[in-house]
Amino acid sequence: MAEYLTTREVAAYLRLNEKKVYALVAEGQLPASRISGKWLFPKHIVDQWVEKNTRYPSVGLMGALLDDVLIIQGSDDWLFARIAGRYQAQGNVPVVSASVGSLAGLSAVTSGKAHLAGCHVENDEIAKLAGGTSGFYLVHLFTREQGLVFDKKRYPRLSGLADAAGKGLKFAERQPLSGTYRLAQRLFEEAGVDYKALPLAGPYTSHLDLVLAVRNGEADSGLATRLAAFQCGLDFLPLHTEPFKLVVAAEFASQPQIVRFLDFVLAELKSAANEGVPGYGFDQTGRMETVGAVPY
């Protein structure tokens, strides 16, 4: 049932005096209904009116949301997701994340649908999406190994992508906007294999899902991180080492919430480097680059 406010109540609700409320009604700015000689204000319509007339800071709606939520889209990575979860668990703002792939994450940052994007594509690919924006800051988090994941008990002599294709093995693929999907296409092309001619399974939205599919027999092999293969007890043939970067829109780079999050992530990665993580390297952790943005 709709809630109605009197003139006095809406004045208190909006922190205005009653004369100002009457003036807004007379000017046709504030929605109201006149019933039996009295003005009544549907509360939900008043709320809509306030929202419509709200002016956000220069960083837009996503900037205004930073005090309440941190939105991250992009590449799937177990280590980064674990650290983001710790950040939230320690009483910081909620972290909403989606593993949509590197390119989809970059598009989300460009279109104002995310604050940050995890990615492992080349800088020239990032630059293609920086047009029309104030540019990006790229924070290097770590390097990680990707390679062919398979079960030696089923395929004891598998030597690489060309061998897997020659044996007719079903290949587990990632979603088309992921960096791993593009990497798989490139590596097969370099091996002289037509990717489109492969028997495929999926697509899978995470490295762990893909590796579980291989372990469970939904697929025979796939491209994933060494860590995912290690977690699932499968064999791993290294094919590529890549940097994993966190992309920040330039207008958000100095926002306190972003700075706190990045400081936390880098501190956690320092601890991870001391402990060691299979397939990860931390020599470049914290290195900053810019794409289409003015350096600090």
N, C-alpha and C positions, 0 to 999 in steps of 0.2 A: 504494500500500500504506500502511495506517495506521501512524503512528509512535506507539510506546508509551513512556512515561516511568516510571522507577522512583520510589519515594518520595523518594529523595535528589535525583533529577533534577528532579522536579516542585517540590520545595522550593526548589531553586536557581532554577528557571525563574520561580517566583512570588515569589522573594525572601522566603521564609518559612523558619522552622526546621521540622525534621521533626515535632516534637511538635505544632505547629500544624496541619500537614497531616493527621496522624492524627486530631486533634480535629475538623477539618472533615469528614473521611470518616465519623467516628463520629456526627456530628450530621446526616449525610445531605445536607450542603451541597455537597461537592466530589465530582463523579462519578468513580467508580473501579471496577475489576474485580479480584476476588481470584482468582488463578490459582496453584495449587500452593503455597498459603500466603503468597503475596506479592501486594501491591497493585500494580496497573499502571494507568496513567492515559493514555487515548487523547489525544494532544496536541491534535487538532482539537476534541475535546469540552471540554478544559480552556480552549482559546481561546474557545469559545462561552460557557462559564461566566463567564469574565472579562468578555466583552462584555455579557452579560446583567446583570452586577452593576456595570457602569460607571455612575457618576453624572456627568452632564454639567453644566457650569455653567448659570447662570440663563438664558443666551441659547440653550440647547438644543443639539441636534445641529449645526445650521447654524453656531452660534457656535464649537463645538468644531472644526469643519472649517476655520475661517478661516486657521489657520496653514499649511494644506496646499493649499487651493484657494479661488478666488474664483468664485462662481457668479452669472452675470448672465443674466437672461431679459428678454424684452420686445420693444420696437419695433426694427425694422431701421434702422440708420443707418451709412452707409459711413464717415463721419469718426470716429464714436465707436468703431466696431469696429477701425479702424486704430490708434487710440490705445491701446485695450485690448491689442491685439497687441503694440505696442511695450512696454507695461508688462511683459508676460510675457517678451519677448525680452531685456529688460535684467536677467534673473536673478531677477525677483520670482516670487511663487507662480503656478502655472498659472491661467489664466483660462478658465473654461468658459462659453461663451455660446450662447444659442439665440434665434433670431429667431422668436418665437412670437406676436408682436403685443403691443400695449400692455396690453390688458386681461388677456391670459393671463399676461403678466409680473407684473402687479400681484397677480393671484391666487396666483402662485408665491411671491411675497414674503409674502403674507398667510398662506399655508398652510405656511410654513417650508421651501420647496423652492428658494429663491434668496436671495442676500444683497442683490442690487440689481435694479432693473428700469428700463430705459429706456422712456420713454413720452412721448406728445404729446397726451394727452386732457386735457379740462378738469378743474380741481380738484374740481368737484362729482362727477365720475365717480370720481375717486380716493377721495374721501371715502366713497362707497358701499361701498368695499372695506376701509375702515379700521376698521369696526366689529368689536369683539372683539379688537382688537390694541392695542398701546401707541401706535399712530399712526405717521405717516411724516414723514421730512424730505425735502423736495424741493429738489434742487440744480439750478438752471438752468444748462444748458450752452451753448445757443445758440438762435437762431431759424433756421428754414429755410423756403424757399419750396416749396410743392407746387402743381402745376398740370397742365394737360392736355398729355400727351406725344403727338406724332404726327409724321408725315413729310410735309413740305410738297410733296415731289415727287409724292406720291400724292394729297394733299388740300390744294391750295394756298390755298384760301379758307376754311379752317375757323376759325370765329369763337368757338366756345365749346361748352359741354356740350349746350345745346339744339340747336345746329346739328349736332353729332356724332350726337345721337339722331335728329334729323330725317333725316339721311342714312343711317340704319340701320347705322352703323359698329359693328363688334364691339369691345366695351369689355373691357379686361383688368382683372380685379379682384384684390384682395388677400384673404388669409384672413379669415374673419368676425370673429375676435377682435383684429384689428389696428385701430389708430387710423385708418389710411388708408381702410380699408373703410368705417368709420362716417362719415368725412369725405366720401367719395364719395357715399354715400347722402344725406347732408345737402345737399351742393352740387347734386346732381341734383334733389332735392325743391325747393330754392330756385329752380331754373331751370324748375320746372313739368314735370319729367320723371319718369315712373314707373320707378324703377330696376329693379324686378323684370321689367319688360317688355323690357329691353335684351337684345340678343344678347351673351352674355358668354363670355369665355375665362379659363381659370385654375381655381382661384386660384393666385397666385404669392406666395412667402414673402419676397420682398425687392424693393426698388425696382429694383435692377439687373436681376433676373430678369424683372420686368414690362416694363421698357423694352426689353430684348433681345427679348422676345416681340413687341413692337410693331415693332421693327426687322426681325425675321425674318418678319413677315407672319402670325404666329399670331393677332394682334389688330391692330386699326386704330388704337386710341388707348387711353389709360389715365391714371390719376392717379399721379404720382410726383414725386420731388424734382427741382429744376432741375439739381442736380449729376449725377444719374443720366442725365438727358437729355443733358447736356453730354458726359458720358463716352462715350455711345453715338452722338454726332453727330446727335441728333434735335432736332426743334423743340419749343418749350416755350411754353405760354400760361399765365402765372401766375394762380392763382385764390385762393391762401390762404397766409398767413404764420403759422407756429405756433411756440410755444416747445417745445423738446425738453428734458425734465427727467430727472434720475436720481433714482429713488425709493429711499430707504433706510429700512428698518424702524428705528424709534426705538431699539430695544435694541442695534442694531449701529452706530449713528451715531458713537459715541466709541471703537469698537474700533480699535486701532492699524493693523490691516491695511486697514480701510476708509478711515481717515484718510490713510494713505500713498497709497492708490489715488486718492482724490479730489484730493489735492494734485498728484499726477502728471498727472491728467486736466486740471485747471485750468491747469497750467503749459504743457501741450501745446496747449491751446486758445488760450492767449495767443500762442504762436508761429504758430498757424494764422491768428489774426486779423491778425497783422502781414503774413503772406504773402497772405491773401485766399483765400477758397474760394467758387466760384460758388454763389449762392443762399443763403449763410449769413451771419448777423449775430451779433455777439458783444457787443452793448451790455449784455446782462443776465447775462453769464457770471459764475458764482460767487454769484449772488443766492440766498439761502436762504429757503424757506417751510416751514411746518409744516401738516400736516393731522392733527388729532386727537392731536397730541403737544405737550408743553410745550417752548417755545423755549429755546435755550441761554441 
